[in-house]
Amino acid sequence: MKKMYSIKAQGWAMALPLCLLAAQPSWAQTREWTLQECCDYAVEHNITVKQQQNQCRQREIDLSTAKNSRLPDVSGSLGQNFSFGRGLTSQNTYTNTNTSSTSLQIGASVPMFTGFEIPNQIKLNQLNLEAATADLEKAKNDVRMQVAQAYVQILYDYEMSEVAHRQIEIDSMQVARLQAFVDNGKASEAELSQQKATLANSRLTATQADNNTRLAILTLTQLLELPSPEGFAVVRPQLPAGLSFSDVSVLTPDVIYAEALGVKPEIASQQLRLKGTEYSIKIARAGYYPTLSLSGGLGTNYYTTSGYDSDPFGRQLKNNFSQYIGLNLSVPIFNRFQTRNRIRSARIEYDTQQLQLDYTKKTLYKDIQQVYYNALNALSKERSSQEAVNSSKDAFTLMQAKYENGKANITEFNESKNNYLKSESDLVQARYENLYQQALLEFYRGKALVF
């Protein structure tokens, strides 16, 4: 059966032990969140992810603009001119008079050849869109890892809180026992005071553990962009008696790294950008090629001259109607070495991007190495901690019996109890660390981040 813990409003939040969950009022409306639910919600509401989504939409617009550059460029114009003094009349003669003319034109230009700049620009923008999409997935993965880390921290802090409260129970029973002995004259007030001091320290430790739990819950709810941690609860996975490392121990960091190269979005993003710089070089080289465009248009004019009779507006528009079509060829001869320097800059960009790809790969490999050896250490620590718990538990059981029979003093009893509780704390930490590190290894291999 899965366990959970929650926080309830008291000031802003208070951690509750499991034994008090049943006593919560109905208005608390606690909701249990699984790790998957937390990750999905955080990805949907995270601001960084939303910003990256906007980047993807911008790259889509850039791609559309590049594709549309093949279409004709159509424009129209309307002009009205007034001249004073000597000017052209409607009879195509010049005289000293005031003249007005109205012109109507519409034209279009279609690029026929641009040195392969347009198709290369389309390919570059397509790669930029794919790279932005990979960056979006990388941003989502980063959020998932942050959420998983915060989730595990909550589980660990809550376990520590439970251990601290169990220590209070043990110390409280011993205080009650010593109080009865003092009342019967079988124990001294000094022994009772010492045990009460131990109980006070245990309560302080539990208070600190509860505070850590509240802060861990706050951290996760902030990652989820929730307005308040009130009523927030997480589902605790039921851990097996011993976690298996068999699926990972047969692998090496190199094997995991080889799998990660094919699935991690940060690698795909840098590879796409590297390929894009190749097209940037081709685009720069287009400056060496001539360009050819096809143009055409329609136009007409209307003239009026003071002191002369002008043809009607409609007749002039018809009589002055003209059409044109032409080919425009532009051959680059010398442009102050601008094309050469653009190519050089594009090549430097290619080298820079290659270095960035190498850096990203090395960073990924280092991260995998770190997680791999952390997982091995966590497994070893869990096994050792389990052995320590078994030994310290037996030792505490014997010491408790000796103490209750008057064969051990309170100092020996507290020392044995503290060793037992510390070993339990170490085991809890090791188990959750093992759980988290193994989940990270599987995540680097392209699997979902769940446990």
TORLODREN-90184 format. One record per residue: residue in one letter; x, y negated, z of N, C-alpha, C in turn. Coordinates in steps of 0.2 Angstrom, whole numbers, padded with zeros to 4 digits, always signed. Layout:
N
AXYZXYZXYZ ...
***
This chain:
451
M+0004+0006+0000+0000+0000+0000+0004-0006+0000 K+0002-0011-0004+0006-0017-0004+0005-0022+0002 K+0010-0025+0004+0009-0030+0010+0009-0037+0007 M+0007-0042+0011+0007-0049+0009+0008-0053+0015 Y+0010-0059+0014+0010-0064+0020+0008-0070+0017 S+0006-0075+0021+0003-0081+0019+0005-0087+0024 I+0003-0093+0022+0003-0098+0026-0004-0101+0027 K-0005-0104+0033-0011-0107+0034-0010-0114+0037 A-0015-0118+0035-0015-0125+0037-0014-0126+0045 Q-0009-0129+0047-0009-0131+0054-0003-0137+0054 G-0005-0143+0053-0001-0148+0051-0001-0148+0044 W+0004-0144+0041+0003-0143+0033+0004-0136+0032 A+0007-0132+0036+0008-0124+0035+0011-0121+0041 M+0009-0115+0042+0012-0111+0047+0012-0104+0045 A+0018-0101+0046+0019-0094+0044+0015-0089+0049 L+0012-0084+0046+0008-0079+0050+0011-0072+0050 P+0012-0069+0055+0014-0062+0055+0008-0058+0053 L+0010-0052+0050+0005-0048+0047-0001-0046+0052 C+0001-0045+0058-0004-0043+0063-0010-0049+0064 L-0008-0055+0062-0013-0060+0063-0017-0061+0057 L-0015-0058+0051-0019-0059+0045-0026-0058+0045 A-0028-0053+0049-0035-0051+0050-0039-0056+0053 A-0035-0061+0057-0039-0066+0061-0040-0072+0058 Q-0037-0073+0052-0038-0079+0048-0045-0081+0047 P-0047-0087+0047-0054-0089+0046-0055-0088+0038 S-0062-0088+0037-0064-0087+0030-0062-0092+0025 W-0062-0099+0028-0060-0104+0024-0053-0105+0022 A-0049-0101+0024-0042-0101+0022-0041-0099+0015 Q-0045-0095+0012-0045-0093+0005-0038-0092+0002 T-0035-0088+0006-0028-0086+0003-0028-0082-0003 R-0024-0084-0008-0023-0080-0014-0016-0077-0014 E-0016-0070-0016-0010-0066-0016-0007-0067-0023 W-0001-0069-0024+0003-0070-0030+0008-0064-0031 T+0008-0061-0037+0013-0056-0038+0019-0060-0042 L+0024-0057-0042+0030-0060-0046+0028-0062-0053 Q+0025-0058-0056+0023-0059-0063+0018-0065-0064 E+0013-0065-0059+0009-0071-0059+0013-0078-0058 C+0017-0077-0053+0021-0083-0052+0025-0086-0058 C+0028-0081-0061+0032-0082-0067+0028-0085-0072 D+0022-0082-0074+0018-0085-0079+0015-0092-0078 Y+0013-0093-0071+0011-0099-0069+0016-0105-0070 A+0022-0103-0068+0028-0108-0068+0029-0110-0075 V+0030-0105-0079+0031-0106-0086+0026-0111-0089 E+0020-0109-0088+0014-0113-0091+0014-0121-0088 H+0017-0122-0082+0016-0129-0079+0023-0132-0078 N+0028-0129-0080+0035-0132-0079+0036-0138-0084 I+0038-0143-0081+0039-0149-0085+0045-0148-0090 T+0050-0145-0088+0056-0144-0093+0053-0140-0099 V+0049-0135-0098+0047-0130-0103+0042-0135-0108 K+0038-0139-0105+0034-0143-0109+0038-0148-0113 Q+0043-0150-0110+0048-0155-0114+0051-0151-0120 Q+0053-0145-0119+0056-0141-0124+0050-0139-0129 Q+0044-0138-0127+0039-0137-0132+0038-0143-0137 N+0039-0149-0134+0038-0155-0138+0044-0155-0143 Q+0050-0153-0141+0056-0152-0146+0054-0148-0152 C+0051-0142-0150+0049-0137-0155+0044-0141-0160 R+0039-0144-0158+0034-0148-0162+0038-0153-0166 Q+0043-0157-0163+0046-0161-0167+0050-0158-0173 R+0053-0152-0172+0057-0149-0177+0052-0146-0182 E+0046-0145-0180+0041-0143-0185+0039-0149-0190 I+0039-0155-0187+0038-0161-0191+0043-0162-0196 D+0049-0161-0193+0055-0162-0197+0056-0158-0203 L+0054-0151-0202+0053-0146-0207+0048-0148-0213 S+0042-0151-0210+0037-0153-0215+0039-0159-0219 T+0043-0163-0216+0046-0169-0220+0051-0167-0225 A+0055-0162-0223+0060-0160-0228+0056-0156-0234 K+0051-0152-0233+0048-0149-0238+0044-0154-0243 N+0041-0159-0240+0037-0164-0243+0042-0169-0248 S+0048-0169-0246+0053-0173-0250+0053-0171-0258 R+0050-0165-0259+0050-0163-0266+0044-0166-0270 L+0039-0169-0266+0033-0171-0269+0035-0178-0272 P+0031-0181-0277+0032-0187-0280+0031-0193-0275 D+0034-0198-0276+0034-0204-0272+0029-0209-0276 V+0023-0210-0274+0018-0214-0278+0017-0221-0274 S+0017-0226-0277+0016-0233-0274+0012-0237-0279 G+0009-0242-0276+0005-0247-0280+0007-0254-0278 S+0006-0259-0282+0007-0265-0280+0002-0270-0284 L+0001-0275-0280-0003-0281-0283+0000-0287-0281 G+0001-0291-0287+0005-0298-0286+0001-0304-0288 Q+0002-0309-0285-0001-0315-0287+0004-0321-0287 N+0005-0324-0293+0010-0329-0294+0007-0336-0296 F+0010-0341-0294+0008-0348-0296+0014-0351-0298 S+0014-0355-0304+0020-0358-0307+0017-0365-0308 F+0022-0370-0308+0020-0377-0309+0026-0380-0313 G+0024-0384-0318+0028-0387-0323+0028-0382-0330 R+0034-0382-0333+0034-0378-0339+0033-0370-0338 G+0028-0367-0341+0027-0360-0340+0024-0357-0346 L+0023-0350-0345+0021-0346-0351+0013-0346-0351 T+0010-0348-0357+0003-0347-0357+0000-0341-0359 S-0006-0340-0360-0009-0334-0362-0008-0333-0369 Q-0006-0338-0373-0005-0337-0380+0003-0336-0381 N+0006-0335-0376+0013-0333-0376+0017-0339-0378 T+0015-0345-0376+0019-0351-0378+0021-0354-0371 Y+0025-0359-0371+0027-0362-0365+0025-0370-0366 T+0023-0372-0360+0020-0379-0360+0021-0381-0353 N+0020-0388-0352+0021-0391-0345+0014-0391-0342 T+0012-0386-0338+0006-0385-0335+0006-0380-0329 N+0001-0380-0326+0000-0375-0320-0002-0369-0322 T+0001-0363-0320+0000-0357-0323-0001-0352-0317 S-0006-0348-0317-0006-0342-0312-0007-0335-0316 S-0004-0330-0312-0004-0324-0315-0005-0319-0310 T-0009-0314-0312-0010-0308-0307-0008-0302-0311 S-0004-0298-0307-0001-0291-0309-0004-0285-0305 L-0005-0280-0308-0007-0274-0305-0003-0268-0308 Q+0000-0264-0303+0005-0259-0305+0004-0253-0301 I+0005-0247-0304+0006-0241-0300+0011-0237-0303 G+0016-0234-0299+0021-0230-0301+0023-0224-0297 A+0026-0219-0300+0028-0213-0296+0035-0211-0298 S+0038-0208-0294+0045-0206-0295+0046-0199-0292 V+0049-0194-0296+0049-0187-0294+0057-0185-0294 P+0060-0183-0289+0067-0181-0289+0067-0174-0293 M+0071-0174-0298+0073-0168-0302+0079-0164-0300 F+0084-0168-0298+0090-0165-0296+0093-0169-0291 T+0095-0167-0285+0098-0171-0280+0105-0168-0277 G+0108-0164-0281+0114-0161-0279+0113-0155-0274 F+0107-0152-0274+0105-0147-0270+0104-0149-0263 E+0103-0156-0262+0102-0159-0255+0095-0157-0252 I+0090-0157-0256+0083-0155-0253+0083-0148-0251 P+0084-0143-0255+0084-0136-0253+0088-0135-0247 N+0094-0138-0246+0098-0137-0241+0096-0140-0234 Q+0093-0146-0235+0090-0149-0230+0084-0145-0227 I+0080-0142-0231+0074-0138-0229+0077-0132-0225 K+0082-0129-0227+0085-0123-0224+0088-0125-0217 L+0091-0131-0217+0094-0134-0211+0088-0135-0206 N+0083-0138-0208+0077-0139-0203+0074-0133-0201 Q+0073-0128-0205+0071-0122-0203+0075-0118-0198 L+0081-0119-0198+0086-0116-0193+0085-0120-0187 N+0085-0127-0187+0084-0131-0181+0077-0129-0178 L+0072-0127-0181+0066-0125-0178+0067-0119-0175 E+0070-0114-0178+0071-0108-0175+0075-0108-0169 A+0080-0113-0169+0085-0114-0163+0081-0117-0157 A+0077-0122-0159+0073-0125-0154+0068-0120-0151 T+0065-0115-0155+0061-0110-0152+0065-0105-0147 A+0071-0104-0149+0075-0100-0145+0077-0104-0138 D+0078-0110-0139+0079-0115-0133+0073-0115-0128 L+0067-0114-0131+0061-0114-0127+0061-0108-0123 E+0062-0102-0126+0063-0096-0123+0068-0096-0117 K+0074-0099-0119+0079-0099-0114+0076-0103-0108 A+0073-0109-0109+0070-0113-0104+0065-0109-0099 K+0061-0105-0103+0056-0100-0099+0060-0095-0095 N+0065-0092-0098+0069-0087-0094+0072-0091-0088 D+0075-0097-0089+0078-0100-0083+0073-0101-0077 V+0067-0103-0079+0061-0104-0074+0060-0097-0071 R+0059-0092-0075+0058-0085-0072+0063-0083-0067 M+0069-0085-0068+0075-0083-0064+0074-0087-0057 Q+0073-0093-0058+0072-0097-0052+0066-0095-0048 V+0061-0093-0051+0055-0091-0047+0057-0084-0044 A+0060-0080-0047+0062-0073-0044+0066-0074-0038 Q+0071-0079-0039+0076-0080-0033+0072-0083-0027 A+0067-0087-0029+0063-0090-0023+0059-0085-0020 Y+0056-0081-0024+0051-0075-0022+0055-0071-0018 V+0061-0069-0020+0065-0064-0015+0067-0067-0009 Q+0068-0074-0009+0070-0077-0003+0064-0077+0002 I+0058-0078-0001+0052-0078+0004+0052-0071+0007 L+0052-0066+0003+0052-0059+0006+0057-0058+0011 Y+0063-0060+0010+0068-0059+0015+0067-0063+0021 D+0065-0069+0020+0064-0074+0026+0058-0071+0030 Y+0053-0068+0027+0048-0066+0031+0049-0059+0035 E+0054-0055+0031+0056-0049+0035+0060-0051+0041 M+0064-0057+0040+0068-0059+0046+0064-0062+0051 S+0058-0065+0049+0053-0067+0054+0050-0062+0058 E+0049-0056+0055+0046-0050+0058+0051-0047+0063 V+0057-0047+0061+0062-0044+0066+0063-0049+0072 A+0063-0055+0071+0063-0060+0076+0057-0059+0081 H+0051-0058+0078+0045-0057+0083+0045-0051+0086 R+0048-0046+0083+0049-0039+0087+0054-0040+0093 Q+0059-0044+0092+0063-0045+0097+0060-0049+0103 I+0055-0053+0102+0051-0056+0107+0047-0051+0111 E+0044-0047+0107+0040-0042+0110+0044-0037+0115 I+0050-0035+0113+0055-0031+0117+0057-0035+0123 D+0059-0042+0122+0061-0046+0128+0055-0047+0133 S+0049-0048+0130+0043-0050+0134+0042-0044+0139 M+0042-0038+0136+0041-0032+0140+0046-0031+0145 Q+0052-0033+0144+0057-0032+0149+0056-0037+0154 V+0054-0043+0153+0053-0048+0158+0047-0046+0162 A+0042-0043+0159+0036-0041+0163+0039-0035+0168 R+0043-0031+0165+0045-0025+0169+0050-0028+0175 L+0054-0032+0174+0058-0035+0179+0054-0039+0184 Q+0049-0042+0182+0045-0046+0186+0042-0041+0191 A+0039-0035+0189+0037-0030+0193+0042-0028+0198 F+0048-0027+0196+0053-0025+0200+0055-0030+0206 V+0055-0036+0203+0056-0041+0208+0051-0042+0214 D+0045-0041+0211+0039-0041+0216+0040-0035+0221 N+0042-0030+0219+0043-0024+0223+0050-0024+0227 G+0054-0029+0226+0061-0029+0229+0066-0025+0226 K+0065-0022+0220+0069-0018+0216+0074-0021+0212 A+0073-0028+0210+0077-0031+0206+0078-0038+0209 S+0083-0042+0207+0085-0048+0209+0082-0054+0205 E+0081-0060+0208+0079-0065+0204+0084-0067+0198 A+0090-0066+0200+0095-0068+0195+0094-0063+0188 E+0093-0057+0189+0092-0053+0184+0086-0055+0180 L+0080-0057+0183+0074-0059+0180+0076-0066+0176 S+0079-0070+0179+0081-0077+0176+0085-0075+0170 Q+0090-0071+0170+0094-0069+0164+0090-0066+0158 Q+0085-0062+0160+0081-0059+0155+0076-0065+0152 K+0074-0069+0156+0069-0075+0154+0073-0079+0149 A+0080-0080+0150+0084-0084+0146+0085-0081+0139 T+0085-0074+0140+0086-0070+0133+0079-0071+0129 L+0074-0071+0133+0067-0071+0129+0067-0078+0126 A+0069-0083+0130+0069-0090+0127+0073-0091+0121 N+0079-0088+0121+0083-0088+0115+0080-0084+0109 S+0076-0078+0110+0073-0075+0105+0067-0079+0102 R+0064-0083+0106+0058-0087+0104+0061-0092+0099 L+0067-0095+0101+0070-0100+0097+0072-0097+0090 T+0075-0091+0090+0077-0088+0084+0071-0086+0080 A+0065-0084+0083+0059-0083+0079+0056-0090+0076 T+0057-0095+0080+0055-0102+0077+0059-0104+0071 Q+0065-0103+0072+0070-0104+0066+0068-0100+0060 A+0067-0094+0061+0065-0089+0056+0058-0091+0052 D+0053-0093+0057+0047-0096+0054+0048-0102+0050 N+0052-0107+0052+0054-0113+0048+0057-0111+0041 N+0062-0106+0041+0065-0104+0035+0059-0101+0030 T+0055-0098+0033+0049-0095+0029+0045-0100+0026 R+0043-0105+0030+0039-0111+0027+0043-0115+0022 L+0049-0116+0023+0053-0119+0018+0054-0115+0011 A+0055-0109+0012+0055-0104+0006+0049-0104+0002 I+0043-0104+0006+0036-0105+0003+0036-0111-0001 L+0038-0117+0002+0037-0123-0001+0041-0124-0007 T+0047-0121-0007+0052-0121-0013+0048-0117-0019 L+0045-0111-0018+0042-0108-0023+0036-0112-0026 T+0032-0114-0021+0026-0118-0023+0028-0124-0027 Q+0033-0127-0026+0036-0133-0030+0038-0131-0037 L+0041-0125-0037+0043-0122-0044+0037-0121-0048 L+0031-0119-0044+0025-0117-0048+0021-0124-0049 E+0024-0129-0047+0020-0136-0048+0013-0136-0045 L+0013-0132-0039+0007-0132-0035+0006-0138-0031 P+0001-0141-0030+0000-0147-0026+0002-0147-0018 S+0000-0140-0016+0002-0139-0009+0003-0132-0008 P+0007-0130-0003+0008-0123-0001+0002-0120+0003 E-0003-0124+0005-0008-0121+0009-0012-0116+0005 G-0013-0110+0009-0017-0105+0006-0013-0100+0001 F-0006-0102+0001-0002-0098-0004+0000-0091-0001 A+0000-0086-0004+0003-0079-0002+0006-0076-0007 V+0010-0071-0006+0014-0067-0011+0013-0060-0009 V+0013-0056-0014+0012-0049-0013+0019-0046-0012 R+0020-0042-0007+0026-0039-0005+0026-0032-0008 P+0031-0030-0013+0032-0024-0015+0033-0019-0010 Q+0031-0013-0011+0032-0007-0006+0039-0004-0009 L+0044-0005-0005+0051-0003-0007+0051+0004-0005 P+0055+0008-0009+0056+0015-0008+0061+0016-0002 A+0061+0022+0000+0066+0023+0006+0073+0022+0003 G+0075+0023-0003+0082+0022-0005+0081+0020-0013 L+0084+0014-0014+0084+0012-0021+0089+0015-0026 S+0087+0018-0031+0091+0021-0036+0095+0017-0040 F+0101+0018-0041+0106+0014-0046+0108+0018-0052 S+0105+0024-0053+0107+0029-0058+0106+0026-0065 D+0101+0022-0066+0100+0019-0073+0105+0014-0075 V+0109+0011-0070+0113+0006-0071+0120+0008-0070 S+0121+0012-0065+0128+0014-0064+0132+0017-0070 V+0128+0020-0074+0131+0024-0080+0133+0018-0085 L+0131+0012-0084+0133+0007-0089+0139+0003-0086 T+0141-0001-0091+0147-0005-0089+0145-0012-0091 P+0148-0018-0088+0147-0024-0091+0147-0025-0098 D+0152-0022-0101+0153-0022-0109+0146-0020-0112 V+0144-0014-0110+0138-0011-0113+0132-0016-0112 I+0131-0018-0106+0125-0023-0105+0126-0029-0109 Y+0132-0032-0109+0134-0038-0113+0132-0037-0121 A+0134-0031-0123+0132-0029-0130+0125-0029-0131 E+0121-0027-0127+0113-0027-0127+0111-0034-0127 A+0114-0038-0122+0112-0045-0121+0113-0049-0127 L+0118-0048-0131+0120-0052-0137+0114-0052-0142 G+0110-0046-0142+0105-0046-0147+0098-0048-0144 V+0098-0050-0138+0091-0051-0135+0091-0058-0132 K+0096-0061-0130+0096-0067-0126+0095-0073-0130 P+0090-0077-0129+0089-0083-0133+0094-0088-0134 E+0098-0089-0128+0104-0094-0129+0109-0092-0134 I+0110-0086-0135+0115-0083-0140+0112-0085-0147 A+0105-0083-0148+0102-0084-0154+0102-0091-0156 S+0101-0095-0151+0100-0103-0152+0107-0105-0155 Q+0113-0103-0152+0119-0106-0154+0121-0103-0161 Q+0119-0097-0162+0121-0094-0169+0117-0097-0174 L+0111-0099-0173+0106-0103-0178+0109-0109-0179 R+0112-0113-0174+0115-0119-0175+0121-0119-0179 L+0125-0114-0178+0131-0113-0181+0130-0112-0189 K+0125-0108-0190+0123-0107-0197+0120-0114-0200 G+0117-0118-0196+0114-0124-0198+0120-0129-0200 T+0125-0129-0197+0131-0133-0198+0134-0131-0205 E+0133-0125-0207+0135-0123-0214+0131-0127-0219 Y+0125-0128-0218+0120-0131-0223+0122-0139-0222 S+0124-0141-0216+0126-0148-0216+0132-0150-0220 I+0136-0145-0221+0142-0146-0225+0139-0147-0233 K+0135-0142-0234+0132-0142-0241+0128-0149-0243 I+0125-0151-0238+0121-0157-0239+0126-0163-0240 A+0131-0163-0236+0136-0168-0237+0140-0168-0244 R+0141-0162-0246+0144-0161-0253+0139-0164-0258 A+0133-0164-0257+0128-0167-0262+0130-0174-0264 G+0134-0177-0260+0136-0184-0263+0140-0184-0268 Y+0143-0178-0270+0148-0178-0276+0144-0177-0282 Y+0138-0175-0282+0134-0173-0288+0130-0179-0290 P+0128-0179-0297+0124-0184-0299+0117-0183-0297 T+0112-0188-0297+0105-0187-0296+0101-0189-0302 L+0096-0185-0303+0091-0186-0308+0084-0187-0306 S+0081-0192-0308+0074-0192-0306+0069-0194-0312 L+0063-0193-0312+0058-0194-0317+0054-0199-0314 S+0052-0205-0318+0048-0210-0315+0043-0212-0321 G+0038-0214-0319+0032-0217-0323+0028-0221-0320 G+0024-0225-0324+0019-0230-0320+0015-0233-0325 L+0010-0237-0323+0005-0240-0326+0005-0248-0324 G+0003-0252-0328+0003-0259-0326-0001-0264-0331 T-0004-0269-0328-0007-0274-0332-0007-0281-0329 N-0009-0286-0332-0008-0293-0330-0014-0297-0332 Y-0015-0303-0328-0020-0307-0330-0017-0314-0329 Y-0018-0319-0334-0015-0325-0334-0020-0331-0334 T-0019-0336-0331-0023-0342-0332-0019-0348-0332 T-0020-0353-0337-0016-0359-0338-0021-0365-0338 S-0019-0370-0334-0023-0376-0333-0024-0380-0340 G-0030-0382-0342-0030-0385-0348-0031-0381-0354 Y-0031-0374-0353-0032-0370-0359-0037-0364-0357 D-0040-0362-0363-0045-0357-0362-0042-0350-0361 S-0043-0346-0356-0040-0340-0356-0046-0334-0357 D-0043-0329-0360-0048-0323-0361-0051-0321-0354 P-0056-0318-0355-0059-0315-0349-0055-0310-0345 F-0056-0310-0338-0052-0305-0334-0052-0298-0337 G-0058-0295-0338-0058-0289-0340-0054-0288-0347 R-0055-0292-0352-0051-0292-0358-0044-0292-0357 Q-0042-0297-0353-0034-0297-0352-0031-0291-0349 L-0035-0288-0344-0032-0282-0341-0032-0276-0346 K-0037-0276-0351-0036-0271-0356-0031-0272-0361 N-0030-0279-0363-0025-0280-0368-0018-0280-0366 N-0017-0282-0359-0011-0282-0356-0009-0275-0353 F-0013-0270-0354-0012-0263-0351-0005-0260-0354 S-0001-0258-0349+0005-0254-0352+0007-0248-0348 Q+0011-0244-0351+0013-0238-0347+0020-0237-0349 Y+0023-0233-0344+0030-0232-0345+0032-0225-0342 I+0037-0222-0344+0040-0216-0342+0047-0216-0343 G+0051-0213-0338+0058-0213-0339+0062-0209-0335 L+0068-0207-0337+0073-0203-0333+0078-0207-0330 N+0080-0207-0324+0085-0211-0321+0091-0206-0318 L+0097-0207-0321+0102-0203-0319+0107-0207-0316 S+0109-0205-0310+0114-0209-0306+0120-0205-0305 V+0126-0207-0307+0132-0203-0306+0137-0207-0301 P+0139-0203-0296+0143-0206-0291+0150-0207-0294 I+0153-0213-0293+0160-0214-0295+0165-0215-0289 F+0163-0220-0285+0167-0222-0280+0162-0225-0274 N+0162-0222-0269+0158-0225-0263+0162-0226-0257 R+0168-0228-0258+0173-0230-0252+0174-0224-0247 F+0174-0218-0251+0176-0211-0247+0171-0209-0242 Q+0165-0212-0243+0159-0210-0238+0158-0203-0238 T+0157-0200-0245+0155-0193-0245+0161-0189-0242 R+0167-0190-0244+0173-0186-0241+0173-0186-0234 N+0171-0192-0230+0171-0192-0223+0165-0188-0220 R+0160-0189-0224+0154-0185-0222+0155-0177-0221 I+0159-0175-0227+0161-0168-0227+0165-0166-0221 R+0170-0171-0220+0175-0169-0214+0171-0169-0208 S+0167-0174-0207+0163-0174-0200+0159-0167-0200 A+0156-0165-0205+0152-0159-0205+0156-0153-0203 R+0162-0153-0206+0166-0147-0204+0168-0147-0197 I+0170-0153-0194+0171-0154-0187+0165-0152-0183 E+0159-0153-0185+0153-0151-0182+0153-0143-0182 Y+0155-0140-0187+0155-0133-0188+0160-0130-0183 D+0166-0133-0183+0171-0130-0178+0168-0131-0171 T+0165-0137-0169+0163-0138-0162+0157-0133-0161 Q+0153-0132-0165+0147-0127-0164+0150-0120-0163 Q+0155-0118-0167+0158-0112-0166+0161-0111-0159 L+0164-0116-0156+0167-0116-0150+0161-0116-0144 Q+0156-0119-0146+0150-0119-0141+0147-0112-0141 L+0147-0109-0147+0144-0102-0147+0149-0097-0143 D+0156-0098-0144+0160-0094-0140+0160-0095-0133 Y+0159-0102-0131+0158-0103-0124+0152-0100-0121 T+0146-0100-0125+0140-0097-0122+0141-0090-0121 K+0144-0087-0126+0145-0079-0125+0150-0078-0119 K+0155-0082-0118+0159-0080-0112+0155-0082-0106 T+0151-0087-0106+0147-0088-0100+0142-0082-0098 L+0139-0080-0104+0135-0074-0103+0138-0068-0100 Y+0144-0067-0103+0148-0061-0100+0150-0062-0093 K+0152-0068-0091+0154-0069-0084+0148-0068-0080 D+0142-0070-0082+0136-0070-0078+0134-0062-0077 I+0135-0059-0082+0133-0051-0082+0138-0048-0077 Q+0145-0049-0078+0150-0047-0073+0148-0048-0066 Q+0146-0054-0065+0145-0056-0058+0139-0052-0055 V+0133-0052-0059+0127-0049-0057+0129-0041-0056 Y+0133-0038-0061+0134-0031-0061+0138-0029-0054 Y+0143-0033-0053+0146-0031-0046+0143-0033-0040 N+0138-0038-0041+0134-0040-0035+0129-0034-0034 A+0127-0031-0039+0122-0025-0039+0126-0019-0036 L+0132-0018-0038+0135-0013-0035+0137-0014-0027 N+0139-0020-0026+0140-0022-0019+0133-0021-0014 A+0128-0023-0017+0122-0023-0014+0119-0016-0012 L+0120-0012-0017+0119-0005-0016+0123-0002-0011 S+0129-0003-0011+0134+0000-0006+0132-0003+0001 K+0131-0010+0001+0129-0013+0007+0122-0010+0010 E+0117-0008+0006+0111-0006+0008+0112+0001+0011 R+0116+0005+0008+0117+0012+0011+0121+0012+0017 S+0126+0007+0018+0130+0006+0024+0125+0004+0030 S+0121-0001+0028+0116-0004+0033+0111+0001+0035 Q+0109+0005+0031+0104+0011+0033+0107+0015+0038 E+0114+0017+0037+0117+0021+0042+0118+0017+0048 A+0119+0011+0048+0120+0007+0054+0114+0006+0058 V+0108+0006+0054+0102+0005+0058+0100+0012+0061 N+0101+0018+0058+0100+0024+0061+0104+0025+0068 S+0111+0023+0067+0115+0024+0073+0113+0019+0079 S+0112+0013+0077+0111+0008+0082+0104+0009+0085 K+0099+0012+0081+0093+0013+0084+0093+0019+0089 D+0097+0024+0088+0098+0030+0092+0102+0027+0099 A+0107+0022+0098+0110+0020+0103+0106+0015+0108 F+0101+0012+0104+0097+0007+0108+0092+0011+0112 T+0089+0017+0109+0084+0021+0113+0088+0024+0119 L+0094+0026+0118+0097+0029+0124+0099+0024+0129 M+0101+0018+0127+0102+0013+0132+0096+0010+0135 Q+0090+0010+0132+0084+0008+0135+0082+0013+0140 A+0083+0019+0139+0082+0024+0144+0086+0023+0150 K+0093+0022+0149+0097+0021+0154+0096+0015+0158 Y+0094+0010+0155+0092+0004+0158+0086+0004+0163 E+0081+0007+0160+0075+0008+0164+0076+0013+0170 N+0081+0017+0169+0082+0022+0175+0088+0019+0180 G+0090+0013+0178+0095+0009+0183+0102+0012+0182 K+0103+0015+0176+0110+0017+0175+0114+0012+0170 A+0111+0007+0168+0114+0002+0164+0112-0005+0166 N+0116-0010+0165+0114-0017+0167+0111-0020+0162 I+0108-0026+0163+0104-0030+0158+0109-0032+0152 T+0115-0034+0154+0120-0036+0148+0121-0030+0143 E+0122-0024+0146+0123-0019+0141+0116-0017+0137 F+0111-0018+0140+0104-0017+0137+0103-0022+0131 N+0105-0029+0133+0104-0034+0128+0109-0033+0122 E+0115-0031+0124+0120-0030+0118+0118-0025+0114 S+0115-0019+0116+0113-0014+0112+0107-0016+0108 K+0102-0020+0111+0096-0022+0108+0098-0027+0102 N+0103-0031+0103+0105-0036+0098+0108-0033+0092 N+0112-0027+0094+0115-0024+0089+0110-0020+0084 Y+0105-0017+0087+0100-0014+0083+0096-0019+0079 L+0094-0025+0082+0090-0029+0078+0094-0033+0072 K+0101-0034+0074+0105-0036+0068+0106-0031+0063 S+0107-0025+0064+0107-0020+0059+0101-0020+0055 E+0095-0021+0058+0089-0021+0054+0089-0027+0050 S+0091-0033+0052+0091-0039+0048+0096-0038+0042 D+0102-0035+0043+0107-0033+0038+0104-0029+0033 L+0100-0024+0035+0097-0019+0030+0092-0023+0026 V+0088-0027+0029+0083-0031+0025+0086-0035+0020 Q+0091-0038+0022+0095-0043+0017+0098-0039+0011 A+0101-0033+0013+0104-0029+0008+0099-0026+0003 R+0093-0024+0006+0088-0021+0001+0085-0026-0004 Y+0084-0032-0001+0081-0037-0006+0086-0039-0011 E+0092-0040-0008+0098-0042-0013+0099-0036-0018 N+0099-0030-0016+0099-0024-0021+0093-0025-0026 L+0087-0026-0024+0081-0026-0028+0082-0032-0033 Y+0084-0038-0031+0085-0044-0035+0090-0043-0040 Q+0096-0040-0038+0102-0039-0043+0100-0034-0048 Q+0097-0029-0046+0095-0024-0051+0090-0026-0056 A+0085-0030-0054+0080-0033-0058+0084-0038-0063 L+0089-0042-0061+0093-0046-0065+0096-0043-0071 L+0099-0037-0069+0103-0033-0074+0098-0031-0079 E+0092-0028-0077+0087-0026-0082+0085-0032-0086 F+0085-0038-0083+0083-0044-0087+0088-0046-0092 Y+0094-0045-0091+0099-0047-0096+0099-0042-0101 R+0096-0036-0100+0096-0031-0106+0089-0032-0110 G+0086-0037-0108+0080-0039-0112+0073-0037-0109 K+0073-0034-0103+0067-0032-0100+0064-0037-0096 A+0058-0036-0094+0054-0041-0090+0057-0041-0083 L+0057-0047-0080+0060-0048-0073+0054-0047-0068 V+0054-0040-0066+0049-0038-0062+0052-0033-0057 F+0049-0033-0051+0051-0028-0046+0045-0027-0041 
***
